[in-house]
Amino acid sequence: MEITNFFKLLKKYRLILIFLPLATIVVSFYFVKKLPDNYVSHAQIATGIIDASRHLLDKDANTNVQEQQVLSEFSNLMAIMKLKKMVNQVSYSLIIHDLKNPNAPFRKPSKQLAEMHEYEREQALKVFQYKFDHLEALLLYNKQESILNELLRSMKYDDVSLRKELLIFRDDESDFISVSFDSENPQLSATVVNVLCTQFISYYTQTVKKNESNAVAFLSELLDQKRNALNNKTTQLQKYKIDNGILNLDEQSKAIFSQILVYNDKKQEAEKNIASFEGALKTINGKFEPSDRKYLESTISKYNQAITSTQDELHNIQNRYIRSNYDPKYKPALDSVQKALASEINQSSDKYISSPLVAKDDLVKQKLTLEVSRDLAKYSIQSINSELSDLNTKFARLVPFDAKVKTYDFDIDIASKEYLEVLNKYNETNLKSNFSIKLIQVEIAAPEAPEPSKKMLLIGLSAVAVLFVCLFVLFLLFYLDDTIKEPAELVNKTQLPLLGYLNRVHGSNLDLRKLWEVENRDKMRQYKELLRSIRFEIDQELRGEKVIAVTSMGAHDGKTVFATSLAYSYSMINKKVLLIDGNFDNPALTQATQPALFLEEYFKNTPFNNVEISSSTSNVLGNHAGDVTLLEIGDEIFIKSRFDNLRSKYDIIIIDTAPLSSLNKSKEWLLFANKTIAVFEANRSLTNAQKAHLAFLKNLGGKFGGWVLNKATFDLKK
């Protein structure tokens, strides 16, 4: 499919492409000249979303977070402005104005408004005013309000009609929201924009204030709850400490624990001393003989009794001293008893009677001293153990108190954190509610001059649109058109050679005699020239052969006219031509020429068949038609012999066969032809059935002479 063919198609329909857009321009001008002028009013609202001067009280402002939220906040504001309830406020305002001012309405009253009675107008005005004041929508299931809604639609004041011309957008990356409206009345445009901005700011401000008040009230109530919870926890802890006599558990537990450590150290020291004293006494006792010990014991027994008595007294005082946590008042008595004990021990040594054991006096003194020290250590361990038991008991009593107090402290800590968090949130919300961002209409809409007329643009767009539609339709026709119009297309689609083509000549009958006259029309002269070219190509294909079969893949392709024209063309160059009508289904050639001889008689293989044909008496061999085929008339050998006879008498034999759609009726003739020529009518496509015939022609090989494209309509001059 070549693009040049598309341009040829455009050239063919160039008048349509010219006059149809022109007609569209005329019609469009007629309709758009009555269009009213457009008036656009514009207003701006400052939001304060990205105005840094209005965020001075914001704490922990995060620029990145703001940048992420800016788009959603602006989108939310613009979505609120487009709400049906907001646009309804504008609708009510417009219809209220027209009802109150029948002499100066924004728009020409509709038929429904013009036919309303005075009492109906007053009733409608009351309903619209009530809806406007209470920000309510019309109830469509209410018959009266449904009629009022139809009134809004008739005046094109309804929300759907207003939204079509209403434009709400953010000015680039600024802090402003722009609102504009386009209508045929400057006052109407300004009123729509101003009412929408005013109602939106009022609605948004009331909504924000209500939400802030609800939030502050909720946080205030929650703050009281958290404060009461904290006070209750504190009161419970105080009462528990008073009931259990708890002053400071940490200091008390530390003091008791430190005393336990001190007594443990003393106990370990005493146990170590006892062990050392026992070892020393055992060593000293081992150095005395039994007789020496007896003597010594009998001598010092009275002193030992005194020493033992003094030791008991010293033990009692020492117990009181330890139990009193080493009270200094027991120290003088303890020192006095210790001095008395030392004196008695010395006295025992002084009274010691010399004996053979005098050399062992020092050992005796050491033994007595060690025994006293050991006894003191043993008695002190008992007192220390008793005191440790008391301290451990006190410490064990503090453990459940400490656990309970820590539980109360933990609850108080949580309650305190919750209280402080709610308090901070309350203070922050309360502060923001007093200094919240307020929407401001910084630019009031006013009636403006009319916009530049778009009438010429609409006319131009309509013409371009029609031209585009025409081009698109022509392109579809071109793209979907698979008919064969030119010889090259026929060769490409069939992959078979081409002998030539013939132009279309109008008329039911072709006068072959006038065809060769010089004074014929251009198309007839063109047809003659193209036929000569085909005759020359056929001569090149025949190479001395004489029999030509002319066929086609379907009926009405013009093969009979071509065969007749070709025969006449050969006769013009002094060739003896025989034209055979081999189409038994439609013997048009026989009917046109009324020959004297028929092929049923000439090819009939009978003993009495003595029919002969002479080139001087006949140049057409017709048929009687009917349901018969060539091989049913005579056998193949006989028919070949007959064709050999014809070759000797004629220079060219042309057989007009039936189309290939008649199957064997056409193919039987091709057995006796030297070359087969197929005629194909231009501006037709190859059907699936014809593809089988195309395969048959390809199988003919060298016997197929080529195609003749008939009835061509393309520009033959090029």
Rosetta blueprint (number, residue, H / E / L):
1 M L
2 E L
3 I H
4 T H
5 N H
6 F H
7 F H
8 K H
9 L H
10 L H
11 K H
12 K H
13 Y L
14 R H
15 L H
16 I H
17 L H
18 I H
19 F H
20 L H
21 P H
22 L H
23 A H
24 T H
25 I H
26 V H
27 V H
28 S H
29 F H
30 Y H
31 F H
32 V H
33 K L
34 K L
35 L L
36 P L
37 D L
38 N L
39 Y E
40 V E
41 S E
42 H E
43 A E
44 Q E
45 I E
46 A E
47 T L
48 G L
49 I L
50 I L
51 D L
52 A H
53 S H
54 R H
55 H L
56 L L
57 L L
58 D L
59 K L
60 D L
61 A L
62 N L
63 T H
64 N H
65 V H
66 Q H
67 E H
68 Q H
69 Q H
70 V H
71 L H
72 S H
73 E H
74 F H
75 S H
76 N H
77 L H
78 M H
79 A H
80 I H
81 M H
82 K L
83 L L
84 K H
85 K H
86 M H
87 V H
88 N H
89 Q H
90 V H
91 S H
92 Y H
93 S H
94 L H
95 I H
96 I H
97 H H
98 D H
99 L H
100 K H
101 N L
102 P L
103 N L
104 A L
105 P L
106 F L
107 R L
108 K L
109 P L
110 S L
111 K H
112 Q H
113 L H
114 A H
115 E L
116 M L
117 H L
118 E H
119 Y H
120 E H
121 R H
122 E H
123 Q H
124 A H
125 L H
126 K H
127 V H
128 F H
129 Q H
130 Y H
131 K H
132 F H
133 D H
134 H H
135 L L
136 E L
137 A L
138 L L
139 L L
140 L L
141 Y L
142 N L
143 K H
144 Q H
145 E H
146 S H
147 I H
148 L H
149 N H
150 E H
151 L H
152 L H
153 R H
154 S H
155 M L
156 K L
157 Y L
158 D L
159 D H
160 V H
161 S H
162 L H
163 R H
164 K H
165 E H
166 L E
167 L E
168 I E
169 F E
170 R E
171 D L
172 D L
173 E L
174 S L
175 D L
176 F E
177 I E
178 S E
179 V E
180 S E
181 F E
182 D E
183 S E
184 E L
185 N L
186 P H
187 Q H
188 L H
189 S H
190 A H
191 T H
192 V H
193 V H
194 N H
195 V H
196 L H
197 C H
198 T H
199 Q H
200 F H
201 I H
202 S H
203 Y H
204 Y H
205 T H
206 Q H
207 T H
208 V H
209 K H
210 K H
211 N H
212 E H
213 S H
214 N H
215 A H
216 V H
217 A H
218 F H
219 L H
220 S H
221 E H
222 L H
223 L H
224 D H
225 Q H
226 K H
227 R H
228 N H
229 A H
230 L H
231 N H
232 N H
233 K H
234 T H
235 T H
236 Q H
237 L H
238 Q H
239 K H
240 Y H
241 K H
242 I H
243 D H
244 N L
245 G L
246 I L
247 L L
248 N L
249 L H
250 D H
251 E H
252 Q H
253 S H
254 K H
255 A H
256 I H
257 F H
258 S H
259 Q H
260 I H
261 L H
262 V H
263 Y H
264 N H
265 D H
266 K H
267 K H
268 Q H
269 E H
270 A H
271 E H
272 K H
273 N H
274 I H
275 A H
276 S H
277 F H
278 E H
279 G H
280 A H
281 L H
282 K H
283 T H
284 I H
285 N H
286 G L
287 K L
288 F L
289 E L
290 P H
291 S H
292 D H
293 R H
294 K H
295 Y H
296 L H
297 E H
298 S H
299 T H
300 I H
301 S H
302 K H
303 Y H
304 N H
305 Q H
306 A H
307 I H
308 T H
309 S H
310 T H
311 Q H
312 D H
313 E H
314 L H
315 H H
316 N H
317 I H
318 Q H
319 N H
320 R H
321 Y H
322 I H
323 R H
324 S L
325 N L
326 Y L
327 D L
328 P H
329 K H
330 Y H
331 K H
332 P H
333 A H
334 L H
335 D H
336 S H
337 V H
338 Q H
339 K H
340 A H
341 L H
342 A H
343 S H
344 E H
345 I H
346 N H
347 Q H
348 S H
349 S H
350 D H
351 K L
352 Y L
353 I L
354 S L
355 S L
356 P L
357 L L
358 V H
359 A H
360 K H
361 D H
362 D H
363 L H
364 V H
365 K H
366 Q H
367 K H
368 L H
369 T H
370 L H
371 E H
372 V H
373 S H
374 R H
375 D H
376 L H
377 A H
378 K H
379 Y H
380 S H
381 I H
382 Q H
383 S H
384 I H
385 N H
386 S H
387 E H
388 L H
389 S H
390 D H
391 L H
392 N H
393 T H
394 K H
395 F H
396 A H
397 R H
398 L H
399 V H
400 P H
401 F H
402 D H
403 A H
404 K H
405 V H
406 K H
407 T H
408 Y H
409 D H
410 F H
411 D H
412 I H
413 D H
414 I H
415 A H
416 S H
417 K H
418 E H
419 Y H
420 L H
421 E H
422 V H
423 L H
424 N H
425 K H
426 Y H
427 N H
428 E H
429 T H
430 N H
431 L H
432 K H
433 S H
434 N H
435 F L
436 S L
437 I L
438 K L
439 L L
440 I E
441 Q E
442 V E
443 E E
444 I L
445 A L
446 A L
447 P L
448 E L
449 A L
450 P E
451 E L
452 P L
453 S L
454 K L
455 K H
456 M H
457 L H
458 L H
459 I H
460 G H
461 L H
462 S H
463 A H
464 V H
465 A H
466 V H
467 L H
468 F H
469 V H
470 C H
471 L H
472 F H
473 V H
474 L H
475 F H
476 L H
477 L H
478 F H
479 Y H
480 L H
481 D L
482 D L
483 T L
484 I E
485 K L
486 E L
487 P H
488 A H
489 E H
490 L H
491 V H
492 N H
493 K H
494 T H
495 Q L
496 L L
497 P L
498 L E
499 L E
500 G E
501 Y E
502 L E
503 N E
504 R L
505 V L
506 H L
507 G L
508 S L
509 N L
510 L L
511 D L
512 L H
513 R H
514 K H
515 L H
516 W L
517 E L
518 V L
519 E L
520 N L
521 R L
522 D H
523 K H
524 M H
525 R H
526 Q H
527 Y H
528 K H
529 E H
530 L H
531 L H
532 R H
533 S H
534 I H
535 R H
536 F H
537 E H
538 I H
539 D H
540 Q H
541 E H
542 L H
543 R L
544 G L
545 E L
546 K L
547 V E
548 I E
549 A E
550 V E
551 T E
552 S E
553 M L
554 G L
555 A L
556 H L
557 D L
558 G L
559 K H
560 T H
561 V H
562 F H
563 A H
564 T H
565 S H
566 L H
567 A H
568 Y H
569 S H
570 Y H
571 S H
572 M L
573 I L
574 N L
575 K L
576 K L
577 V E
578 L E
579 L E
580 I E
581 D E
582 G E
583 N L
584 F L
585 D L
586 N L
587 P L
588 A H
589 L H
590 T H
591 Q H
592 A H
593 T H
594 Q L
595 P L
596 A L
597 L L
598 F E
599 L H
600 E H
601 E H
602 Y H
603 F L
604 K L
605 N L
606 T L
607 P L
608 F L
609 N L
610 N L
611 V L
612 E L
613 I L
614 S L
615 S L
616 S L
617 T L
618 S L
619 N L
620 V E
621 L E
622 G E
623 N L
624 H L
625 A L
626 G L
627 D L
628 V L
629 T L
630 L H
631 L H
632 E H
633 I H
634 G L
635 D L
636 E H
637 I H
638 F H
639 I H
640 K H
641 S H
642 R H
643 F H
644 D H
645 N H
646 L H
647 R H
648 S H
649 K H
650 Y L
651 D L
652 I E
653 I E
654 I E
655 I E
656 D E
657 T E
658 A L
659 P L
660 L H
661 S H
662 S H
663 L L
664 N H
665 K H
666 S H
667 K H
668 E H
669 W H
670 L H
671 L L
672 F L
673 A L
674 N L
675 K E
676 T E
677 I E
678 A E
679 V E
680 F E
681 E E
682 A L
683 N L
684 R E
685 S L
686 L L
687 T L
688 N H
689 A H
690 Q H
691 K H
692 A H
693 H H
694 L H
695 A H
696 F H
697 L H
698 K H
699 N H
700 L L
701 G H
702 G H
703 K H
704 F E
705 G E
706 G E
707 W E
708 V E
709 L E
710 N E
711 K E
712 A E
713 T L
714 F L
715 D L
716 L L
717 K L
718 K L
